[in-house]
Amino acid sequence: MASADDDRAIIEKLGYENLQRSERAVRRRNFRIALFFMAPAVLLTSIVLLLPIAFNIYLSFTRWERFKGLDQFGGLDNYQLLLNHPQFETAFTSTVVWVTASLIIPVGLGLLLALMLRGIPMEGTFKNIIFLPRVLAPTSIGVIWFYVYAPHGVLNSALSLVSGHPVDTGWLYTDETTMPSIIATYVWQNVGLVMVLLLLGLAAIPTDPIEAARMDGASNRQVLQYIVLPLLTPTLLVVSMLSILAGFGAFDLLWVMGISYPGQRTLSLSVYMYFVGFNKGSWAYAAAIAVFLGAISIAVTWVQALLQARAERLRG
């Protein structure tokens, strides 16, 4: 004969199972409601973003050129041409140089400016001045600096005034000075954004560890090295990822400030893709370059996510 305790256990078990079924029903209902509201955004994203990406991948396996249809399947021909074409090698090398410079210089200079400007008088004014180039259109910046670098432009005039001798260097006309000149313009345009993001990261750092370290006699360098930079690592990773992706997709300044294509060191992968697609009409080959750039972007994002997760574990 079952005891009162057994009856109570059975009732509690039944009540727990009913509660679980009720919770599952509520979750299913909430999921259906969320899916209903998300459906328009998912549909729009699929039409605007996912379908063009899928079509571009398919296009890269065809022989589609200007005024020709999609009926010729080319297999991996475009990718084989991609890896064996000398212009692609030049574009890839230039892109690596561009990405490296657009990562190290803006992030390093932005971190330095963020540390220098934080907490000083008129901090907001200095931040606005440094951030101002970021709100300008890249094409307009390219046109302005094209004339700054002209043989009789502002830069040569200033150098002539300082040195006392006429200077007519063609900054955008030689391989030795073209890429450094455009990189300097890119840094001028983007260092303000990096600085603002790092300032936000610095503002999120708790003050207790810093104050405790100073009470223990830690110097400014030790506080920066052992407290500030480790706590700022997640923000630095995000800024670095954004800089790398922007470097791989750089087009505006390189196209506007470049003199001729192909052959210049400004022949990045994005410029090369535009050149072969719209100037030569090799749309399938340009699609293969776009797929290659997309694969690089996904790989960079994946690596950044791994580093971000590791940094979070170390902080925890």
SVG drawing of the C-alpha trace seen along z (x, -y; Angstrom):
<svg xmlns="http://www.w3.org/2000/svg" viewBox="-2 -80 69 82">
<polyline fill="none" stroke="black" stroke-width="0.4" points="0.0,0.0 1.5,-3.3 2.4,-5.7 1.5,-9.4 5.1,-10.3 4.9,-8.2 1.7,-9.9 3.3,-13.3 6.3,-12.4 4.1,-11.3 2.1,-14.5 5.3,-16.6 6.6,-14.6 3.5,-15.1 3.5,-18.8 7.1,-19.1 6.4,-17.4 3.4,-19.6 5.5,-22.6 8.1,-21.5 5.5,-20.9 4.1,-24.3 7.5,-26.0 8.2,-24.2 4.9,-25.3 5.6,-28.9 9.1,-28.8 7.5,-27.4 4.9,-30.1 7.5,-32.8 9.7,-31.4 6.8,-31.5 6.0,-35.0 9.6,-36.1 9.9,-34.3 6.7,-36.1 8.3,-39.5 11.7,-38.6 10.3,-37.2 10.3,-40.6 13.9,-41.4 15.1,-37.8 13.3,-38.0 14.7,-41.4 18.2,-40.4 18.0,-37.3 16.9,-39.3 19.3,-42.1 22.4,-40.3 22.3,-36.5 20.9,-36.1 23.5,-38.4 26.3,-36.6 25.0,-33.2 24.7,-34.5 28.3,-36.0 29.6,-32.6 27.8,-30.9 29.0,-33.5 32.6,-32.8 32.3,-29.3 31.2,-30.5 32.8,-32.2 30.5,-35.2 32.0,-38.2 30.5,-41.4 27.5,-40.8 27.8,-37.0 25.4,-34.8 25.7,-32.4 25.4,-29.2 29.1,-28.4 30.3,-26.7 34.0,-27.2 34.5,-25.2 37.7,-26.3 39.1,-28.2 38.7,-31.6 40.3,-30.5 43.3,-29.0 43.7,-32.2 43.4,-34.1 46.4,-32.2 48.5,-32.3 47.9,-35.8 50.9,-38.2 48.6,-41.2 46.7,-39.3 50.1,-38.7 50.9,-42.4 47.4,-43.3 47.6,-40.8 51.1,-42.0 50.0,-45.6 46.9,-44.7 49.0,-43.0 51.2,-46.0 48.2,-48.3 46.4,-46.2 49.5,-46.0 50.1,-49.7 46.4,-50.6 46.4,-48.3 49.6,-49.2 49.8,-53.0 46.1,-54.0 45.8,-51.7 49.1,-52.6 48.6,-56.3 45.0,-56.2 46.0,-54.4 48.7,-57.1 46.2,-59.9 43.6,-58.2 46.1,-57.9 47.3,-61.5 43.9,-63.2 42.0,-61.3 41.2,-63.7 43.1,-66.7 41.4,-70.2 39.5,-70.8 39.4,-67.0 36.2,-67.2 37.6,-70.0 40.7,-68.0 38.6,-64.8 36.3,-66.7 39.2,-68.1 40.9,-64.8 37.6,-63.0 36.5,-65.6 38.1,-64.0 36.1,-60.8 32.8,-62.5 34.1,-63.6 33.4,-61.5 36.5,-59.3 36.2,-60.5 36.4,-64.1 39.3,-63.4 41.1,-61.7 40.5,-64.7 41.7,-67.2 44.9,-65.2 45.5,-64.6 46.0,-68.3 48.0,-68.5 50.4,-65.9 50.6,-67.5 54.0,-68.6 53.1,-72.3 50.7,-71.5 50.5,-72.5 53.0,-69.9 55.7,-70.8 55.1,-74.5 55.5,-74.1 58.6,-72.0 60.1,-74.6 59.3,-77.3 61.0,-75.4 64.0,-74.2 64.6,-77.4 64.9,-75.3 62.2,-74.5 60.6,-71.0 58.6,-69.4 58.3,-65.8 55.6,-63.8 54.3,-62.1 51.6,-60.1 53.7,-59.5 56.4,-57.1 56.2,-53.7 58.4,-54.7 56.1,-57.5 52.7,-56.6 51.7,-54.0 53.2,-55.9 51.4,-59.1 48.0,-57.4 48.6,-55.5 49.3,-58.9 46.0,-60.2 44.2,-57.1 45.7,-57.5 44.6,-61.1 41.1,-60.1 40.7,-57.1 42.8,-57.7 40.0,-59.7 37.6,-56.8 40.2,-54.5 40.9,-57.1 37.2,-57.4 36.7,-53.7 39.8,-53.3 38.6,-56.2 35.4,-54.3 37.3,-51.2 39.4,-53.2 36.3,-54.7 35.0,-51.2 38.0,-50.1 37.3,-50.1 39.3,-52.5 39.7,-50.3 42.6,-48.2 44.5,-51.3 44.1,-53.1 45.2,-50.0 48.3,-49.7 49.2,-53.3 48.8,-52.9 51.2,-49.9 53.7,-52.2 53.3,-51.2 54.6,-53.6 52.6,-54.9 54.4,-52.5 53.6,-49.6 49.9,-50.6 49.7,-50.9 51.5,-47.6 50.0,-45.4 46.5,-46.8 45.3,-49.2 46.5,-47.3 45.3,-43.9 41.9,-45.3 41.8,-47.1 42.6,-44.0 39.0,-43.2 38.6,-46.7 41.9,-46.5 40.9,-43.3 37.7,-44.8 39.5,-47.9 42.1,-45.7 39.5,-43.5 37.7,-46.6 41.0,-48.1 41.9,-44.8 38.5,-44.4 38.6,-48.1 42.1,-47.6 41.1,-44.6 38.0,-46.5 39.8,-49.8 38.9,-51.2 38.0,-54.9 41.3,-56.5 43.3,-54.0 41.1,-54.6 40.8,-58.4 44.4,-59.1 45.9,-56.5 47.2,-57.7 46.9,-54.7 45.8,-51.1 47.1,-48.4 50.8,-48.7 50.7,-51.0 51.3,-49.8 47.9,-51.0 46.5,-48.0 44.8,-46.4 42.4,-43.5 39.4,-45.7 40.8,-48.0 41.8,-45.0 38.3,-43.5 36.7,-46.7 39.3,-47.1 38.8,-43.6 35.0,-43.7 34.1,-47.1 37.0,-48.0 37.7,-44.6 34.2,-43.2 35.5,-39.9 32.7,-39.7 33.2,-36.0 36.8,-36.6 35.9,-39.7 33.4,-37.5 36.2,-35.1 38.2,-37.9 35.2,-39.0 34.8,-35.4 38.5,-35.4 38.1,-38.7 35.0,-37.4 36.9,-34.3 39.6,-36.4 37.1,-38.6 35.4,-35.5 38.8,-34.1 39.8,-37.3 36.5,-37.5 36.8,-33.9 40.4,-34.5 39.2,-37.7 36.3,-35.8 38.8,-33.1 41.1,-35.8 38.2,-37.6 36.9,-34.5 40.4,-33.7 40.8,-37.3 37.4,-37.0 38.5,-33.7 41.8,-35.3 39.9,-38.2 37.4,-35.9"/>
</svg>
